Amino acid sequence: MNRTGDLVWRFVGALYVVFLLTPLFLVVLFSFTNRGIAAFPIDYPSLQWWQAMLDDPEFWPALKNSLAVGSTS
């Protein structure tokens, strides 16, 4: 493959990675906000959504099931 083709495929690969990772980054970013809606600007950092997740009684059995399935596959 020539140099131009190599650069094109690297660019396409980089776009693909950015396209896949941007939503993940935004979900993690907005999980540390005080709002119920994901929007900029972020007023101030908060752990309220993490606390709500840990306080949910369905979270721990779901995590246990996920770890069990993940460890067997």
N, C-alpha and C positions, 0 to 999 in steps of 0.2 A: 504494500500500500504506500502511496506517496505521502509526502509531508502534509499537503493540504487536506487530504482525506483523513489523516490522523488527527489533525486539529479540529476538523468538523465533528468527528466522533467523540473527541474529548469534550467539545462544547455541548453536544447533545447529551452526553453522559452527565455533565455538570448540571444542565437544565433539569434532567430527570431527577437527580438527587435533590436539588433545590425544591422541585415540585413536590417531592415526597416528604421532605423533612420540614418544610415551612409550616404545614398544619400542625405537626407534632410540636414544634417549637412554640407556636401560638397557644396551643392548648395548655402546655406547661406554664407559659407566661401568664395567661389569664387565670390559671388556678390559684395564683398568688395575689389576686385583686380582691377588693372589697365589694365589687358590684356583682349583681346577678346576671348581667348581660356583658358579653365580651365587647368592649369598646375602648378606643383610645380617647383621651389620655387616661392613664391609670392614676386614680386619685392618690392612693397610698397602698402599700403592700399589706396583705392580710393573710392569715392562715385559716380563716373561717371555713372555707370549702374543704380543706384537708381535715379540719376538726369534724365537720358534718359527715364526711365520708367515714372517719374512724368511729364516730358515734352511731352510725347506722347499723342496726343489728343484723342486717343481711350481708354486710361487707365481709365479716370474718369467715362465715361458711363459704362465700363465693371465692374468697382468696384461697382458702384451703382447697377447694375443688380445682381452681386454676393451677395451683402448684402441683396437685396430684396428677392432673392431666399432663401438665408440662414436663413433669419428671418421668413420665412413662413413655413419652413419644420422642 
